[in-house]
């Protein structure tokens, strides 16, 4: 067997790992920045203007958990008269609307089996507010999922950031059920990492953050100018973020505004949810990728933000998928040609590649666990143990990303059953 073939296999895997590292090396710079500047900038309380907000909750069969969210909103250290709560019971077959109404929310029911998804539910409620209330009555709109629970100062802290001039703000996403198992811990560690080691340094560098599903605030003028909620891809959150970043908007982050949500605990639930996310990222890349890359060179928006978002929606997993496909082809070639040397070398190259990626991901999970230790509510041994399973959780994105390329994916609800108050979580 030609020795150059063996060299090619080894060099190929090394180059794939090097490419991956170079593309995302700026995120390690982010982590260094976050380490050095952990404290938020102090704001003069006398300069803070009180704004009036509408809280919008899109809920589908959430009778079990929605009551605790509404209670946590009502317990905010923010004047009650400045906050109205709106719930859209979207295609519900349970008592979500009744529970929400009894808890004190303004509820409207939506039944539409054609246009399914959170984006349509949000747009429905924005139209209701425009028709039955007055857009001008509100300075901003909070968006939450029904399973969320808020810290008492959440709205007050987000209000301070809005007063700094940001028109879109995301917040610190923590978990109600971190310690349930390796799946919930995997989600939780990533969201914590996203908050403190992506969005926080973005704020420090005056770059743009990105909203992530739930727990965000949008200034009323922006919604009014858009004509409601116009984003309906499978990942409407990243679509919203990129649409506005291309237009020059800078999304802010408020690290003191903390909320908790429930993570999936079964692999089937997790697979379905992340399959939708992966498909949604492909959709966003197809719709905005060309424009986003163009803005990196010729646009008037923040060019680094455009690069950052390009790296976000052009999944790094595609590189991993390409590497895997090439290595599998090497492996099959060895089997077909009955060349044990090729099979053995390919196995070695794959194991070395997996080890390298595992090390990088373990470092991400370990650093996040170490710095966020006090905000992770489970036993110490679980915190330590889940740093080792975090890379495995992230590796499961590889088959998910491959399937998402070829499968038609539809939005499916995730059942929420964790009924916890703030005291229960802590």
Secondary structure by P-SEA (a helix, b strand, c coil): ccaaaaaaaaaaaaaaaaaaaaaaaaaaaaaaaaaacccccccccccbbbbbbbbbbbbccccccaaaaaaaaaacccccccbbbbbcccccccaaaaaaaaaccbbbbbbbcccccaaaaaaaaaaaaaaccccccccbbbbbccccccccaaaaaaaaaaaacccbbbcbbbbccccccaaaaaaaaaaaaaacccaaaaaaacbbbbbccccccccaaaaaaacccccccccaaaaaaaaaaaabbbbbbbccbbbbbbbbccaaaaaaaaaaaaaaaaaaaaacaaaaaaaaccccccaaaaaaaaaaaccaaaaaaaaaaaaaaaaaaaaaaccaaaaaaaaaaaaaaaaaaaaaaaaaaaaaaaaacccccccaaaaaaaaaaaaaaaaaaaaaaaaaaccbbbbbbbbbcccccccccc
